Amino acid sequence: MEVIVATGNPGKLKEFQRIFAPFDIQVVGQKSLYPDLEVEENGETFGENAYLKAKAVYELSGRAAVADDSGLCVDALDGRPGVYSARYYGEDTPYPEKISKLLEELRDVPEEKRTARFVSHICYLSETGERVDIEQSCEGKIGFAPAGEGGFGYDPVFYVGERSFAQLAGEEKDAISHRGKALRELAAQLERLYSKG
């Protein structure tokens, strides 16, 4: 089966491709079909934003669409940046700068209080408009400095154990990440959904 992934983020698209591949689900990036589509993410939750993105692509294409809204929730910052992760410190601010500002905010926070989690909400709309929602998280800590060359976004400062997400190989990250968990759960639900037909 084939789904359109409602994202313009090439890092996310790669993760979708990797995680869905074993389930024989092919993904098509939104940008290859609708390069000018911009969806205003004005929801107050990850779930609302994921639905807005999936719905926009589904309504344009009439085909199955899937969207992820995810973000970093830092306990010492009362859950910020949360749903505003991509827009934290300004939408056009490069991630190395966002990371520097985040580390500055946490400068005086000791290691044991730097707990955080990545949250991913996946919204899937089938060709007939049937909706599946899944939310998963991955617990970790914010390091004192970025490390690693892989991943994207806040991955260089999000540590699970001794290594940051950016230090993990793609498959290692997928095995434990918020998005990996959510997409595997979705794939299992889609197998059940389509086997009924």
Summary of the structure (lengths in Angstrom):
residues: 197
radius of gyration: 16.7
end to end distance: 13.2
largest distance: 56.1
contacts: 627
relative contact order: 0.16
helix: 45%
strand: 24%
